[in-house]
Amino acid sequence: MSRELKKFSTKIYGEVIRDAIGDSLHPGGLDLTARVAELAKISKDCKVLEIACGKGTSVRFIAESFECDVIGMDLSAKLIQIAKGNVVKESFLERTEFAIGDAELIPCINSFFDVVICESALSLFPDKRKVLREIYRVLKSGGRFVATNIVLKRDVPAELRRKLTFALCIAGAETLEKFYELLERAGFVDVHAEDHSEKLIALGLKLLLSDSLTGASTVSVTDRLVLRKLFNEDMLGYALMVANKP
Ligand SMILES: C[S@@+](CC[C@H](N)C(=O)[O-])C[C@H]1O[C@@H](n2cnc3c(N)ncnc32)[C@H](O)[C@@H]1O
């Protein structure tokens, strides 16, 4: 099942959502990425990895803002192709790199990065423990992991757990307490979070009203009704989480 879910979610981002909500495929856009970079203490001499980088928008933003080396990795070959195309156009080539890869098996040596970021993708990893262990492994001692993600205010009822709500980072989300537990079990310390829930509402509305979503063959009428219910009821929040490798 997890292979099928991964395939579906990369299809949704590569073919449906990539045109619906602009270049940043996460609530808060680059304003929130700037806050992620600030809390991750990114500076010119940092080596940064973005897990699940989508179209590479944040990779380009960080490479340009801080003049540091940034690698973006995503499971979607289509999105990596778009990311590479965008960078060639903007000539950030020397400082950025993109690779197709699964967050559960990061193709990198131990203790290489100063910072790992992951924006709106933790929900999409069926085995979050494995991913967090991998992130911990590739970070240097003293390195920072900063993630933004949907957090559940209460359990999503079984009837609202569908392939689409998984792909939209809802059904696979956890409560903030559970994310803390997962991070601490992976070995991270000083785990703390900021609330950015208001940014999720804005993006949810944009997505629900977009033609790419309403016209997509992969999205049924029931899917759309379920989405409305999730956004109408107070089930979802959005958090920025910081965790350090000792
Ligand atoms: C909500 S989008 C966020 C993209 C990007 N972080 C951004 O904010 O613009 C989620 C991304 O996760 C990627 N993804 C899903 N499962 C993945 C996995 N197992 N490993 C790496 N990337 C994955 C999808 O292809 C998609 O690009």
The ligand as an SDF file (V2000), in Angstrom:
LIG
                    3D

 27 29  0  0  0  0  0  0  0  0999 V2000
    3.3570   19.3700   -0.6130 C   0  0  0  0  0  0  0  0  0  0  0  0
    4.6550   19.0440   -1.7250 S   0  0  0  0  0  0  0  0  0  0  0  0
    5.8940   20.1310   -1.0740 C   0  0  0  0  0  0  0  0  0  0  0  0
    6.9830   20.4430   -2.0770 C   0  0  0  0  0  0  0  0  0  0  0  0
    8.0290   21.4620   -1.5880 C   0  0  0  0  0  0  0  0  0  0  0  0
    8.5830   21.0870   -0.3160 N   0  0  0  0  0  0  0  0  0  0  0  0
    7.4010   22.8420   -1.5060 C   0  0  0  0  0  0  0  0  0  0  0  0
    7.0560   23.2370   -0.3880 O   0  0  0  0  0  0  0  0  0  0  0  0
    7.2350   23.5010   -2.5370 O   0  0  0  0  0  0  0  0  0  0  0  0
    5.2030   17.4500   -1.2260 C   0  0  0  0  0  0  0  0  0  0  0  0
    6.3620   16.9000   -2.0400 C   0  0  0  0  0  0  0  0  0  0  0  0
    6.7870   15.6560   -1.4560 O   0  0  0  0  0  0  0  0  0  0  0  0
    7.2680   14.8200   -2.5030 C   0  0  0  0  0  0  0  0  0  0  0  0
    7.3500   13.4480   -1.9730 N   0  0  0  0  0  0  0  0  0  0  0  0
    6.3430   12.6200   -1.6260 C   0  0  0  0  0  0  0  0  0  0  0  0
    6.8070   11.4740   -1.1030 N   0  0  0  0  0  0  0  0  0  0  0  0
    8.1620   11.5670   -1.1000 C   0  0  0  0  0  0  0  0  0  0  0  0
    9.2160   10.7100   -0.6650 C   0  0  0  0  0  0  0  0  0  0  0  0
    8.9630    9.4950   -0.1280 N   0  0  0  0  0  0  0  0  0  0  0  0
   10.5080   11.1330   -0.8060 N   0  0  0  0  0  0  0  0  0  0  0  0
   10.7730   12.3460   -1.3590 C   0  0  0  0  0  0  0  0  0  0  0  0
    9.8180   13.1960   -1.7970 N   0  0  0  0  0  0  0  0  0  0  0  0
    8.5260   12.8330   -1.6580 C   0  0  0  0  0  0  0  0  0  0  0  0
    6.2290   15.0500   -3.6060 C   0  0  0  0  0  0  0  0  0  0  0  0
    6.6960   14.6220   -4.8580 O   0  0  0  0  0  0  0  0  0  0  0  0
    6.0370   16.5770   -3.4980 C   0  0  0  0  0  0  0  0  0  0  0  0
    6.9530   17.2650   -4.3060 O   0  0  0  0  0  0  0  0  0  0  0  0
  1  2  1  0
  2  3  1  0
  2 10  1  0
  3  4  1  0
  4  5  1  0
  5  6  1  0
  5  7  1  0
  7  8  2  0
  7  9  1  0
 10 11  1  0
 11 12  1  0
 11 26  1  0
 12 13  1  0
 13 14  1  0
 13 24  1  0
 14 15  1  0
 14 23  1  0
 15 16  2  0
 16 17  1  0
 17 18  1  0
 17 23  2  0
 18 19  1  0
 18 20  2  0
 20 21  1  0
 21 22  2  0
 22 23  1  0
 24 25  1  0
 24 26  1  0
 26 27  1  0
M  CHG  2   2   1   9  -1
M  END
$$$$
